[in-house]
Amino acid sequence: MDSYYEAGVVFGDAMMHAEYLPNSGGSFFSGVEKSEQEPTSPIPPAAEDPDSALATALKEQFPGYPVVVDLSSIDDSVATTMESMTDDGKAVALVPGLYAAYNSHFTDPDKYYETSNVFGDQMMKEEYLPDTGGSIFPGVQAGSQEP
């Protein structure tokens, strides 16, 4: 089985891929959880990374972000799109009205600035995180649990 760690193509959660098998190809999605058939042994915590230039700039421009919020506190169209992709019914607000799917393995909200998929307001995405995928909607405002 160990030879599978050398596989060039894997599939699953985008953040787990970036953390543990970054040099492999495949398809990666937000919020993929372990199946019931996988071992219940704990996964080592994700490494803490120094803030990227993007994270530093966004945190300076939007004090209090990033922050973990309940899906119930954000725009319904975004929450509905994300509900099957998040742990514990949570999202990470990256900037006002722009979110990443929360994964309980990655507890440091700053790590979510590195995500490949964001959800939320179209103009905020185009302005602040244009190189990401995800679903966008016009007019998404900051949720009730955001600064």
Chimera marker file (.cmm) of the C-alpha trace (Angstrom):
<marker_set name="trace">
<marker id="1" x="0.000" y="0.000" z="0.000" r="1" g="1" b="0" radius="0.5"/>
<marker id="2" x="2.867" y="2.415" z="0.646" r="1" g="1" b="0" radius="0.5"/>
<marker id="3" x="3.522" y="2.619" z="-3.087" r="1" g="1" b="0" radius="0.5"/>
<marker id="4" x="0.290" y="4.598" z="-3.449" r="1" g="1" b="0" radius="0.5"/>
<marker id="5" x="1.977" y="7.535" z="-1.703" r="1" g="1" b="0" radius="0.5"/>
<marker id="6" x="4.132" y="7.779" z="-4.815" r="1" g="1" b="0" radius="0.5"/>
<marker id="7" x="1.119" y="7.890" z="-7.145" r="1" g="1" b="0" radius="0.5"/>
<marker id="8" x="1.132" y="10.832" z="-9.504" r="1" g="1" b="0" radius="0.5"/>
<marker id="9" x="-2.645" y="11.224" z="-9.389" r="1" g="1" b="0" radius="0.5"/>
<marker id="10" x="-4.785" y="11.391" z="-6.243" r="1" g="1" b="0" radius="0.5"/>
<marker id="11" x="-8.285" y="12.661" z="-5.490" r="1" g="1" b="0" radius="0.5"/>
<marker id="12" x="-9.884" y="14.265" z="-2.457" r="1" g="1" b="0" radius="0.5"/>
<marker id="13" x="-9.777" y="17.322" z="-0.213" r="1" g="1" b="0" radius="0.5"/>
<marker id="14" x="-7.934" y="20.364" z="-1.597" r="1" g="1" b="0" radius="0.5"/>
<marker id="15" x="-6.405" y="21.466" z="1.711" r="1" g="1" b="0" radius="0.5"/>
<marker id="16" x="-5.239" y="17.957" z="2.649" r="1" g="1" b="0" radius="0.5"/>
<marker id="17" x="-3.685" y="17.641" z="-0.815" r="1" g="1" b="0" radius="0.5"/>
<marker id="18" x="-1.804" y="20.931" z="-0.472" r="1" g="1" b="0" radius="0.5"/>
<marker id="19" x="-0.566" y="20.000" z="3.010" r="1" g="1" b="0" radius="0.5"/>
<marker id="20" x="0.434" y="16.365" z="2.548" r="1" g="1" b="0" radius="0.5"/>
<marker id="21" x="0.764" y="15.470" z="-1.164" r="1" g="1" b="0" radius="0.5"/>
<marker id="22" x="1.405" y="18.792" z="-2.940" r="1" g="1" b="0" radius="0.5"/>
<marker id="23" x="3.412" y="17.310" z="-5.805" r="1" g="1" b="0" radius="0.5"/>
<marker id="24" x="0.659" y="15.001" z="-7.025" r="1" g="1" b="0" radius="0.5"/>
<marker id="25" x="-1.961" y="15.731" z="-9.647" r="1" g="1" b="0" radius="0.5"/>
<marker id="26" x="-5.636" y="14.849" z="-9.648" r="1" g="1" b="0" radius="0.5"/>
<marker id="27" x="-8.924" y="16.451" z="-8.708" r="1" g="1" b="0" radius="0.5"/>
<marker id="28" x="-9.415" y="18.248" z="-5.409" r="1" g="1" b="0" radius="0.5"/>
<marker id="29" x="-12.510" y="19.685" z="-3.802" r="1" g="1" b="0" radius="0.5"/>
<marker id="30" x="-13.341" y="21.674" z="-0.687" r="1" g="1" b="0" radius="0.5"/>
<marker id="31" x="-14.589" y="19.805" z="2.355" r="1" g="1" b="0" radius="0.5"/>
<marker id="32" x="-13.975" y="16.158" z="1.431" r="1" g="1" b="0" radius="0.5"/>
<marker id="33" x="-14.244" y="14.138" z="4.646" r="1" g="1" b="0" radius="0.5"/>
<marker id="34" x="-12.900" y="10.710" z="5.597" r="1" g="1" b="0" radius="0.5"/>
<marker id="35" x="-15.128" y="7.780" z="4.748" r="1" g="1" b="0" radius="0.5"/>
<marker id="36" x="-16.499" y="5.510" z="7.470" r="1" g="1" b="0" radius="0.5"/>
<marker id="37" x="-14.130" y="2.770" z="6.238" r="1" g="1" b="0" radius="0.5"/>
<marker id="38" x="-10.974" y="4.779" z="6.977" r="1" g="1" b="0" radius="0.5"/>
<marker id="39" x="-9.060" y="4.327" z="10.236" r="1" g="1" b="0" radius="0.5"/>
<marker id="40" x="-10.090" y="6.550" z="13.118" r="1" g="1" b="0" radius="0.5"/>
<marker id="41" x="-6.501" y="7.369" z="14.084" r="1" g="1" b="0" radius="0.5"/>
<marker id="42" x="-5.910" y="11.088" z="14.463" r="1" g="1" b="0" radius="0.5"/>
<marker id="43" x="-4.279" y="13.024" z="11.650" r="1" g="1" b="0" radius="0.5"/>
<marker id="44" x="-1.273" y="15.080" z="12.720" r="1" g="1" b="0" radius="0.5"/>
<marker id="45" x="-2.075" y="18.789" z="12.908" r="1" g="1" b="0" radius="0.5"/>
<marker id="46" x="-1.379" y="20.893" z="9.851" r="1" g="1" b="0" radius="0.5"/>
<marker id="47" x="1.881" y="22.796" z="9.834" r="1" g="1" b="0" radius="0.5"/>
<marker id="48" x="1.695" y="26.461" z="10.669" r="1" g="1" b="0" radius="0.5"/>
<marker id="49" x="3.004" y="28.620" z="7.869" r="1" g="1" b="0" radius="0.5"/>
<marker id="50" x="4.209" y="32.179" z="8.083" r="1" g="1" b="0" radius="0.5"/>
<marker id="51" x="1.717" y="34.591" z="6.563" r="1" g="1" b="0" radius="0.5"/>
<marker id="52" x="1.992" y="35.061" z="2.825" r="1" g="1" b="0" radius="0.5"/>
<marker id="53" x="2.215" y="38.573" z="1.390" r="1" g="1" b="0" radius="0.5"/>
<marker id="54" x="-1.444" y="38.238" z="0.345" r="1" g="1" b="0" radius="0.5"/>
<marker id="55" x="-2.544" y="37.177" z="3.838" r="1" g="1" b="0" radius="0.5"/>
<marker id="56" x="-0.594" y="40.020" z="5.428" r="1" g="1" b="0" radius="0.5"/>
<marker id="57" x="-2.090" y="42.594" z="3.046" r="1" g="1" b="0" radius="0.5"/>
<marker id="58" x="-5.673" y="41.346" z="3.465" r="1" g="1" b="0" radius="0.5"/>
<marker id="59" x="-5.389" y="41.166" z="7.265" r="1" g="1" b="0" radius="0.5"/>
<marker id="60" x="-4.134" y="44.760" z="7.334" r="1" g="1" b="0" radius="0.5"/>
<marker id="61" x="-6.915" y="45.957" z="5.032" r="1" g="1" b="0" radius="0.5"/>
<marker id="62" x="-9.658" y="43.994" z="6.825" r="1" g="1" b="0" radius="0.5"/>
<marker id="63" x="-8.893" y="43.904" z="10.579" r="1" g="1" b="0" radius="0.5"/>
<marker id="64" x="-10.434" y="40.930" z="12.361" r="1" g="1" b="0" radius="0.5"/>
<marker id="65" x="-10.301" y="38.685" z="9.288" r="1" g="1" b="0" radius="0.5"/>
<marker id="66" x="-9.992" y="35.796" z="8.702" r="1" g="1" b="0" radius="0.5"/>
<marker id="67" x="-12.563" y="34.499" z="11.156" r="1" g="1" b="0" radius="0.5"/>
<marker id="68" x="-14.441" y="31.217" z="11.547" r="1" g="1" b="0" radius="0.5"/>
<marker id="69" x="-18.211" y="31.774" z="11.330" r="1" g="1" b="0" radius="0.5"/>
<marker id="70" x="-21.366" y="29.679" z="11.342" r="1" g="1" b="0" radius="0.5"/>
<marker id="71" x="-22.918" y="29.005" z="7.937" r="1" g="1" b="0" radius="0.5"/>
<marker id="72" x="-26.213" y="30.199" z="9.407" r="1" g="1" b="0" radius="0.5"/>
<marker id="73" x="-24.712" y="33.690" z="9.776" r="1" g="1" b="0" radius="0.5"/>
<marker id="74" x="-23.884" y="34.201" z="6.087" r="1" g="1" b="0" radius="0.5"/>
<marker id="75" x="-25.812" y="34.851" z="2.877" r="1" g="1" b="0" radius="0.5"/>
<marker id="76" x="-28.241" y="31.987" z="2.177" r="1" g="1" b="0" radius="0.5"/>
<marker id="77" x="-27.059" y="31.405" z="-1.405" r="1" g="1" b="0" radius="0.5"/>
<marker id="78" x="-23.460" y="30.993" z="-0.255" r="1" g="1" b="0" radius="0.5"/>
<marker id="79" x="-24.379" y="28.893" z="2.791" r="1" g="1" b="0" radius="0.5"/>
<marker id="80" x="-26.490" y="26.526" z="0.691" r="1" g="1" b="0" radius="0.5"/>
<marker id="81" x="-23.663" y="26.076" z="-1.816" r="1" g="1" b="0" radius="0.5"/>
<marker id="82" x="-21.130" y="25.357" z="0.935" r="1" g="1" b="0" radius="0.5"/>
<marker id="83" x="-23.164" y="23.257" z="3.389" r="1" g="1" b="0" radius="0.5"/>
<marker id="84" x="-21.964" y="19.865" z="2.112" r="1" g="1" b="0" radius="0.5"/>
<marker id="85" x="-18.338" y="21.058" z="1.971" r="1" g="1" b="0" radius="0.5"/>
<marker id="86" x="-17.736" y="22.222" z="5.534" r="1" g="1" b="0" radius="0.5"/>
<marker id="87" x="-17.114" y="20.696" z="8.933" r="1" g="1" b="0" radius="0.5"/>
<marker id="88" x="-19.393" y="21.546" z="11.818" r="1" g="1" b="0" radius="0.5"/>
<marker id="89" x="-21.538" y="23.919" z="9.719" r="1" g="1" b="0" radius="0.5"/>
<marker id="90" x="-18.743" y="26.488" z="9.626" r="1" g="1" b="0" radius="0.5"/>
<marker id="91" x="-16.972" y="28.640" z="7.054" r="1" g="1" b="0" radius="0.5"/>
<marker id="92" x="-13.958" y="30.934" z="7.187" r="1" g="1" b="0" radius="0.5"/>
<marker id="93" x="-14.693" y="34.553" z="6.288" r="1" g="1" b="0" radius="0.5"/>
<marker id="94" x="-11.586" y="35.708" z="4.408" r="1" g="1" b="0" radius="0.5"/>
<marker id="95" x="-12.735" y="39.259" z="3.682" r="1" g="1" b="0" radius="0.5"/>
<marker id="96" x="-16.239" y="40.720" z="3.995" r="1" g="1" b="0" radius="0.5"/>
<marker id="97" x="-18.630" y="38.487" z="2.018" r="1" g="1" b="0" radius="0.5"/>
<marker id="98" x="-15.988" y="35.994" z="0.806" r="1" g="1" b="0" radius="0.5"/>
<marker id="99" x="-15.628" y="32.532" z="2.364" r="1" g="1" b="0" radius="0.5"/>
<marker id="100" x="-13.692" y="29.283" z="2.332" r="1" g="1" b="0" radius="0.5"/>
<marker id="101" x="-15.065" y="25.904" z="3.389" r="1" g="1" b="0" radius="0.5"/>
<marker id="102" x="-13.969" y="25.092" z="6.950" r="1" g="1" b="0" radius="0.5"/>
<marker id="103" x="-12.038" y="21.873" z="7.578" r="1" g="1" b="0" radius="0.5"/>
<marker id="104" x="-11.611" y="21.004" z="11.277" r="1" g="1" b="0" radius="0.5"/>
<marker id="105" x="-8.137" y="19.639" z="10.568" r="1" g="1" b="0" radius="0.5"/>
<marker id="106" x="-6.983" y="23.157" z="9.676" r="1" g="1" b="0" radius="0.5"/>
<marker id="107" x="-7.823" y="25.260" z="12.725" r="1" g="1" b="0" radius="0.5"/>
<marker id="108" x="-5.656" y="28.286" z="11.852" r="1" g="1" b="0" radius="0.5"/>
<marker id="109" x="-7.922" y="30.642" z="9.872" r="1" g="1" b="0" radius="0.5"/>
<marker id="110" x="-4.881" y="32.262" z="8.212" r="1" g="1" b="0" radius="0.5"/>
<marker id="111" x="-4.247" y="28.993" z="6.346" r="1" g="1" b="0" radius="0.5"/>
<marker id="112" x="-7.438" y="29.535" z="4.346" r="1" g="1" b="0" radius="0.5"/>
<marker id="113" x="-5.894" y="32.393" z="2.365" r="1" g="1" b="0" radius="0.5"/>
<marker id="114" x="-4.049" y="29.600" z="0.538" r="1" g="1" b="0" radius="0.5"/>
<marker id="115" x="-7.237" y="27.800" z="-0.510" r="1" g="1" b="0" radius="0.5"/>
<marker id="116" x="-7.998" y="27.263" z="-4.173" r="1" g="1" b="0" radius="0.5"/>
<marker id="117" x="-11.776" y="27.715" z="-3.849" r="1" g="1" b="0" radius="0.5"/>
<marker id="118" x="-13.696" y="30.621" z="-2.357" r="1" g="1" b="0" radius="0.5"/>
<marker id="119" x="-17.402" y="31.352" z="-2.216" r="1" g="1" b="0" radius="0.5"/>
<marker id="120" x="-19.277" y="34.611" z="-1.970" r="1" g="1" b="0" radius="0.5"/>
<marker id="121" x="-19.368" y="38.039" z="-3.518" r="1" g="1" b="0" radius="0.5"/>
<marker id="122" x="-18.336" y="38.355" z="-7.150" r="1" g="1" b="0" radius="0.5"/>
<marker id="123" x="-16.710" y="41.788" z="-6.908" r="1" g="1" b="0" radius="0.5"/>
<marker id="124" x="-14.774" y="40.961" z="-3.725" r="1" g="1" b="0" radius="0.5"/>
<marker id="125" x="-13.428" y="37.782" z="-5.336" r="1" g="1" b="0" radius="0.5"/>
<marker id="126" x="-12.393" y="39.602" z="-8.507" r="1" g="1" b="0" radius="0.5"/>
<marker id="127" x="-10.690" y="42.328" z="-6.472" r="1" g="1" b="0" radius="0.5"/>
<marker id="128" x="-8.969" y="40.357" z="-3.704" r="1" g="1" b="0" radius="0.5"/>
<marker id="129" x="-8.729" y="36.652" z="-4.646" r="1" g="1" b="0" radius="0.5"/>
<marker id="130" x="-9.015" y="36.556" z="-8.449" r="1" g="1" b="0" radius="0.5"/>
<marker id="131" x="-6.882" y="33.438" z="-8.929" r="1" g="1" b="0" radius="0.5"/>
<marker id="132" x="-9.233" y="31.142" z="-7.019" r="1" g="1" b="0" radius="0.5"/>
<marker id="133" x="-12.078" y="28.925" z="-8.158" r="1" g="1" b="0" radius="0.5"/>
<marker id="134" x="-15.389" y="28.488" z="-6.416" r="1" g="1" b="0" radius="0.5"/>
<marker id="135" x="-18.899" y="29.864" z="-6.667" r="1" g="1" b="0" radius="0.5"/>
<marker id="136" x="-19.675" y="33.554" z="-6.695" r="1" g="1" b="0" radius="0.5"/>
<marker id="137" x="-22.845" y="35.589" z="-6.447" r="1" g="1" b="0" radius="0.5"/>
<marker id="138" x="-23.524" y="39.313" z="-6.871" r="1" g="1" b="0" radius="0.5"/>
<marker id="139" x="-24.164" y="41.451" z="-3.822" r="1" g="1" b="0" radius="0.5"/>
<marker id="140" x="-23.051" y="39.142" z="-0.990" r="1" g="1" b="0" radius="0.5"/>
<marker id="141" x="-22.511" y="41.211" z="2.136" r="1" g="1" b="0" radius="0.5"/>
<marker id="142" x="-20.591" y="40.405" z="5.319" r="1" g="1" b="0" radius="0.5"/>
<marker id="143" x="-22.406" y="38.000" z="7.644" r="1" g="1" b="0" radius="0.5"/>
<marker id="144" x="-23.625" y="38.772" z="11.139" r="1" g="1" b="0" radius="0.5"/>
<marker id="145" x="-20.610" y="37.159" z="12.875" r="1" g="1" b="0" radius="0.5"/>
<marker id="146" x="-18.009" y="39.119" z="10.906" r="1" g="1" b="0" radius="0.5"/>
<marker id="147" x="-16.153" y="42.186" z="12.195" r="1" g="1" b="0" radius="0.5"/>
<link id1="1" id2="2" r="1" g="1" b="0" radius="0.2"/>
<link id1="2" id2="3" r="1" g="1" b="0" radius="0.2"/>
<link id1="3" id2="4" r="1" g="1" b="0" radius="0.2"/>
<link id1="4" id2="5" r="1" g="1" b="0" radius="0.2"/>
<link id1="5" id2="6" r="1" g="1" b="0" radius="0.2"/>
<link id1="6" id2="7" r="1" g="1" b="0" radius="0.2"/>
<link id1="7" id2="8" r="1" g="1" b="0" radius="0.2"/>
<link id1="8" id2="9" r="1" g="1" b="0" radius="0.2"/>
<link id1="9" id2="10" r="1" g="1" b="0" radius="0.2"/>
<link id1="10" id2="11" r="1" g="1" b="0" radius="0.2"/>
<link id1="11" id2="12" r="1" g="1" b="0" radius="0.2"/>
<link id1="12" id2="13" r="1" g="1" b="0" radius="0.2"/>
<link id1="13" id2="14" r="1" g="1" b="0" radius="0.2"/>
<link id1="14" id2="15" r="1" g="1" b="0" radius="0.2"/>
<link id1="15" id2="16" r="1" g="1" b="0" radius="0.2"/>
<link id1="16" id2="17" r="1" g="1" b="0" radius="0.2"/>
<link id1="17" id2="18" r="1" g="1" b="0" radius="0.2"/>
<link id1="18" id2="19" r="1" g="1" b="0" radius="0.2"/>
<link id1="19" id2="20" r="1" g="1" b="0" radius="0.2"/>
<link id1="20" id2="21" r="1" g="1" b="0" radius="0.2"/>
<link id1="21" id2="22" r="1" g="1" b="0" radius="0.2"/>
<link id1="22" id2="23" r="1" g="1" b="0" radius="0.2"/>
<link id1="23" id2="24" r="1" g="1" b="0" radius="0.2"/>
<link id1="24" id2="25" r="1" g="1" b="0" radius="0.2"/>
<link id1="25" id2="26" r="1" g="1" b="0" radius="0.2"/>
<link id1="26" id2="27" r="1" g="1" b="0" radius="0.2"/>
<link id1="27" id2="28" r="1" g="1" b="0" radius="0.2"/>
<link id1="28" id2="29" r="1" g="1" b="0" radius="0.2"/>
<link id1="29" id2="30" r="1" g="1" b="0" radius="0.2"/>
<link id1="30" id2="31" r="1" g="1" b="0" radius="0.2"/>
<link id1="31" id2="32" r="1" g="1" b="0" radius="0.2"/>
<link id1="32" id2="33" r="1" g="1" b="0" radius="0.2"/>
<link id1="33" id2="34" r="1" g="1" b="0" radius="0.2"/>
<link id1="34" id2="35" r="1" g="1" b="0" radius="0.2"/>
<link id1="35" id2="36" r="1" g="1" b="0" radius="0.2"/>
<link id1="36" id2="37" r="1" g="1" b="0" radius="0.2"/>
<link id1="37" id2="38" r="1" g="1" b="0" radius="0.2"/>
<link id1="38" id2="39" r="1" g="1" b="0" radius="0.2"/>
<link id1="39" id2="40" r="1" g="1" b="0" radius="0.2"/>
<link id1="40" id2="41" r="1" g="1" b="0" radius="0.2"/>
<link id1="41" id2="42" r="1" g="1" b="0" radius="0.2"/>
<link id1="42" id2="43" r="1" g="1" b="0" radius="0.2"/>
<link id1="43" id2="44" r="1" g="1" b="0" radius="0.2"/>
<link id1="44" id2="45" r="1" g="1" b="0" radius="0.2"/>
<link id1="45" id2="46" r="1" g="1" b="0" radius="0.2"/>
<link id1="46" id2="47" r="1" g="1" b="0" radius="0.2"/>
<link id1="47" id2="48" r="1" g="1" b="0" radius="0.2"/>
<link id1="48" id2="49" r="1" g="1" b="0" radius="0.2"/>
<link id1="49" id2="50" r="1" g="1" b="0" radius="0.2"/>
<link id1="50" id2="51" r="1" g="1" b="0" radius="0.2"/>
<link id1="51" id2="52" r="1" g="1" b="0" radius="0.2"/>
<link id1="52" id2="53" r="1" g="1" b="0" radius="0.2"/>
<link id1="53" id2="54" r="1" g="1" b="0" radius="0.2"/>
<link id1="54" id2="55" r="1" g="1" b="0" radius="0.2"/>
<link id1="55" id2="56" r="1" g="1" b="0" radius="0.2"/>
<link id1="56" id2="57" r="1" g="1" b="0" radius="0.2"/>
<link id1="57" id2="58" r="1" g="1" b="0" radius="0.2"/>
<link id1="58" id2="59" r="1" g="1" b="0" radius="0.2"/>
<link id1="59" id2="60" r="1" g="1" b="0" radius="0.2"/>
<link id1="60" id2="61" r="1" g="1" b="0" radius="0.2"/>
<link id1="61" id2="62" r="1" g="1" b="0" radius="0.2"/>
<link id1="62" id2="63" r="1" g="1" b="0" radius="0.2"/>
<link id1="63" id2="64" r="1" g="1" b="0" radius="0.2"/>
<link id1="64" id2="65" r="1" g="1" b="0" radius="0.2"/>
<link id1="65" id2="66" r="1" g="1" b="0" radius="0.2"/>
<link id1="66" id2="67" r="1" g="1" b="0" radius="0.2"/>
<link id1="67" id2="68" r="1" g="1" b="0" radius="0.2"/>
<link id1="68" id2="69" r="1" g="1" b="0" radius="0.2"/>
<link id1="69" id2="70" r="1" g="1" b="0" radius="0.2"/>
<link id1="70" id2="71" r="1" g="1" b="0" radius="0.2"/>
<link id1="71" id2="72" r="1" g="1" b="0" radius="0.2"/>
<link id1="72" id2="73" r="1" g="1" b="0" radius="0.2"/>
<link id1="73" id2="74" r="1" g="1" b="0" radius="0.2"/>
<link id1="74" id2="75" r="1" g="1" b="0" radius="0.2"/>
<link id1="75" id2="76" r="1" g="1" b="0" radius="0.2"/>
<link id1="76" id2="77" r="1" g="1" b="0" radius="0.2"/>
<link id1="77" id2="78" r="1" g="1" b="0" radius="0.2"/>
<link id1="78" id2="79" r="1" g="1" b="0" radius="0.2"/>
<link id1="79" id2="80" r="1" g="1" b="0" radius="0.2"/>
<link id1="80" id2="81" r="1" g="1" b="0" radius="0.2"/>
<link id1="81" id2="82" r="1" g="1" b="0" radius="0.2"/>
<link id1="82" id2="83" r="1" g="1" b="0" radius="0.2"/>
<link id1="83" id2="84" r="1" g="1" b="0" radius="0.2"/>
<link id1="84" id2="85" r="1" g="1" b="0" radius="0.2"/>
<link id1="85" id2="86" r="1" g="1" b="0" radius="0.2"/>
<link id1="86" id2="87" r="1" g="1" b="0" radius="0.2"/>
<link id1="87" id2="88" r="1" g="1" b="0" radius="0.2"/>
<link id1="88" id2="89" r="1" g="1" b="0" radius="0.2"/>
<link id1="89" id2="90" r="1" g="1" b="0" radius="0.2"/>
<link id1="90" id2="91" r="1" g="1" b="0" radius="0.2"/>
<link id1="91" id2="92" r="1" g="1" b="0" radius="0.2"/>
<link id1="92" id2="93" r="1" g="1" b="0" radius="0.2"/>
<link id1="93" id2="94" r="1" g="1" b="0" radius="0.2"/>
<link id1="94" id2="95" r="1" g="1" b="0" radius="0.2"/>
<link id1="95" id2="96" r="1" g="1" b="0" radius="0.2"/>
<link id1="96" id2="97" r="1" g="1" b="0" radius="0.2"/>
<link id1="97" id2="98" r="1" g="1" b="0" radius="0.2"/>
<link id1="98" id2="99" r="1" g="1" b="0" radius="0.2"/>
<link id1="99" id2="100" r="1" g="1" b="0" radius="0.2"/>
<link id1="100" id2="101" r="1" g="1" b="0" radius="0.2"/>
<link id1="101" id2="102" r="1" g="1" b="0" radius="0.2"/>
<link id1="102" id2="103" r="1" g="1" b="0" radius="0.2"/>
<link id1="103" id2="104" r="1" g="1" b="0" radius="0.2"/>
<link id1="104" id2="105" r="1" g="1" b="0" radius="0.2"/>
<link id1="105" id2="106" r="1" g="1" b="0" radius="0.2"/>
<link id1="106" id2="107" r="1" g="1" b="0" radius="0.2"/>
<link id1="107" id2="108" r="1" g="1" b="0" radius="0.2"/>
<link id1="108" id2="109" r="1" g="1" b="0" radius="0.2"/>
<link id1="109" id2="110" r="1" g="1" b="0" radius="0.2"/>
<link id1="110" id2="111" r="1" g="1" b="0" radius="0.2"/>
<link id1="111" id2="112" r="1" g="1" b="0" radius="0.2"/>
<link id1="112" id2="113" r="1" g="1" b="0" radius="0.2"/>
<link id1="113" id2="114" r="1" g="1" b="0" radius="0.2"/>
<link id1="114" id2="115" r="1" g="1" b="0" radius="0.2"/>
<link id1="115" id2="116" r="1" g="1" b="0" radius="0.2"/>
<link id1="116" id2="117" r="1" g="1" b="0" radius="0.2"/>
<link id1="117" id2="118" r="1" g="1" b="0" radius="0.2"/>
<link id1="118" id2="119" r="1" g="1" b="0" radius="0.2"/>
<link id1="119" id2="120" r="1" g="1" b="0" radius="0.2"/>
<link id1="120" id2="121" r="1" g="1" b="0" radius="0.2"/>
<link id1="121" id2="122" r="1" g="1" b="0" radius="0.2"/>
<link id1="122" id2="123" r="1" g="1" b="0" radius="0.2"/>
<link id1="123" id2="124" r="1" g="1" b="0" radius="0.2"/>
<link id1="124" id2="125" r="1" g="1" b="0" radius="0.2"/>
<link id1="125" id2="126" r="1" g="1" b="0" radius="0.2"/>
<link id1="126" id2="127" r="1" g="1" b="0" radius="0.2"/>
<link id1="127" id2="128" r="1" g="1" b="0" radius="0.2"/>
<link id1="128" id2="129" r="1" g="1" b="0" radius="0.2"/>
<link id1="129" id2="130" r="1" g="1" b="0" radius="0.2"/>
<link id1="130" id2="131" r="1" g="1" b="0" radius="0.2"/>
<link id1="131" id2="132" r="1" g="1" b="0" radius="0.2"/>
<link id1="132" id2="133" r="1" g="1" b="0" radius="0.2"/>
<link id1="133" id2="134" r="1" g="1" b="0" radius="0.2"/>
<link id1="134" id2="135" r="1" g="1" b="0" radius="0.2"/>
<link id1="135" id2="136" r="1" g="1" b="0" radius="0.2"/>
<link id1="136" id2="137" r="1" g="1" b="0" radius="0.2"/>
<link id1="137" id2="138" r="1" g="1" b="0" radius="0.2"/>
<link id1="138" id2="139" r="1" g="1" b="0" radius="0.2"/>
<link id1="139" id2="140" r="1" g="1" b="0" radius="0.2"/>
<link id1="140" id2="141" r="1" g="1" b="0" radius="0.2"/>
<link id1="141" id2="142" r="1" g="1" b="0" radius="0.2"/>
<link id1="142" id2="143" r="1" g="1" b="0" radius="0.2"/>
<link id1="143" id2="144" r="1" g="1" b="0" radius="0.2"/>
<link id1="144" id2="145" r="1" g="1" b="0" radius="0.2"/>
<link id1="145" id2="146" r="1" g="1" b="0" radius="0.2"/>
<link id1="146" id2="147" r="1" g="1" b="0" radius="0.2"/>
</marker_set>
